[in-house]
Amino acid sequence: MRHFHIRQGDPAPQTPAPAQQVENIGLPREVALLGRDIAGVRPHFVVSEGEGVTCGQTLFTDRKQPQIAFVSPASGVVSKLTYGSRRTLDLCVVTVAPENEKPSPHKMPDAAPREILQARGMWSAFVTRPFGRMPAPDAVPDAIVVNAVHTSPQAPDPAVVLEGQRDAFHLGLSVLTKLTPADVFLCQSPGKPLGPEGERIIHASFSGTMAAGLPGTQIDRLCPVDFGGAVWSISYQDVIAIGHLFGTGTYMARRVVSITGPQAATPKLVRSVLGARLAELSEGGAAHILSGNPITGRDAQFLGPFDDQVSLLEPRPQAADPSRQARRATIFRPLIPSASMEKAVATDTYAIPLARALSVGDSDAAQRLGCLGLIEEDVAALTRRCTSGTDYAAMLRRVLDELELDAA
Amino acid sequence: MITFPTPRIAAPRTVAGVTLSQTLALMLPAVAVAWSAPLQFVALFLVAGGVALAWEVLFCLVRKRGFSFHGITTALIVTILCPPDLAYWQLILAISLGVVLAEQVFGGRGFGFLSPATVVLSLLMISFPQVELPIPGAMLGLATVPGAVLLILMGLVCWRVMLGAGVAAGVLLSIGGPVTDPGAVAATLAFGLVFLVCDPTASSTTRAGRWLYGVLAGGLFVNFSQGAILPFEAMVFAALLASIFAPLLDRLVILAHAYRRRAGNKGGGRHA
């Protein structure tokens, strides 16, 4: 097994870690699909507000690619459905009603694996590099990277989550090998191999800072794409769900998440559901809930599809004078290079020239510096370490959108 | 709040914090120089600081931006290096031109590519050839060390540049034969490298670029100090020329890196 030790990026925060023991909890009262998790998709709804749905039933398809379906993570009633700008999805809430559950599994159609994944709501689990989007239905990647690296003691340990799910995980990995003639990399922390060593399934281990757990870092070390090629990344829990889908014919929305942070009474691992309402997971406590870890997580009401951690933080201090603070935030401040900025980005690039290129939106320079191998989470540490206060994640997204338009 | 483990002194997160750290690092060298003529030093510093801050405040007010008070460090560096009997009008002229041309026209601290202190001193020497920068004593070199350590730990000074420059200067000096005043050369190297050459906004920002930049600055210093040139004057011009070349060095390093990455990637530049 090849091993990589990552020194750049932020070390894991020192907050109480949960006991690595999964607690089964009931279904949340509400689950939701959010438009910001499927940027660029314009939905064509096949259900309407007030209609009952079962777990795994198609809620909407992509208007441009109707074969790609997005399914309900739980059985219940579609209670809210709002559109964003230009008919993109804003929010689709399903109020959970377990009595709508139909126990009979769907029969697996005799189709190609990628068609099944697209029709049964698993396609959006893949994230492409470059650009960090859902892959095109007929795209063939140069590699698939499965992320099962455990970098922070606050996150669920994949070895614990996989207990009892090994068969589904192995089946899921073998499905992945059918999507590409190239390699499937299983990235994990040092230790016993999590999956079967097989033809085209290659194990690699990562340790070090939080950046070791970012697919961008893993792709950079294993099969870089900043100057050509395309790689997909997927989380190990989604691979379990794929294995479950192919093994039993039913859609599995259960995900293990850790509830941590300074406001969590007892940090713990729970088996919740994709898109679960976070306020219910937090026991009504925290005022400031992040979906994700404190470094790359974001303010959210529902569990993000790529997050395995919920951070409960203290409420943000109220500004004495909000208008003054808002004015302050718009001031254009300088970027003073420092060694800590230099070590913020874990991919093979030059962080300070990259920060300069991103802060002025210079897409040519950013591309030369390998920004095609990065997505927002990879530059989050840069924002925290820079004197300028520039939101590099937002600037990177702007540059990537520009480059994606040029490439199309 | 979430506390992140910090293995060493963290870099300041605000521009004013950067100014404060640099000012702290300059305190001992200032005392070392002011020791012999404190009144003259304070008077020069007040004039230099007043003029530099006045320009900064004026530009910040017009642009509606926050102050970084960086004029204080510029004034301190200039006061430490300039002769104690410098005429005030010459100082005011050089500071005004240097601060405005090297810093404020680019948008202020951190937006330009030159260190304003280097430009102020260069202007002083070019415009007034009779002005001679004093020869530093060994005390100044020793007083620089604690500040240098602080700035290196904070990541505001790159040790690669210092090492590259030190090795380049050492090799060239040893080839050139015996140095007449080794103490002065060492003190010049120490102070000049930390506060002129290694200014974070004036130096290279890529790893290979920093080595090259350091070697260039060290080599230029030795080259310029041939003959009757005083060590500080050679250092100021070496820092000026090296920082003019710094963006070019970075550019070349980035192009070479991109070329290497492109050759190493799968797919051979499908998106590039």
Interface residues (C-beta under 8 A of the other chain):
Chain A: D10 P11 P13 Q14 T15 P130 D142 A143 C223 P224 V225 D226 F227 G228 G229 A230 G261 P262 P294 L313 E314 R328 I331 F332 R333 P334 L335 I336 P337 S338 A339 S340 M341 E342 D348 Y350 I352 P353 R356 Q367 R368 L369 G370 L372 R384 R385 C386 T387 S388 L403 A407
Chain B: M1 I2 T3 F4 P5 P7 A10 A11 P12 R13 T14 V15 G17 V18 K64 R65 G66 S68 G107 G108 R109 G110 F111 M154 G155 L156 C158 P200 T201 T205 T206 R207 D250 V253 I254 L255 H257 A258 R261 R262 G264 N265 K266 G267 G268 G269 R270 H271 A272
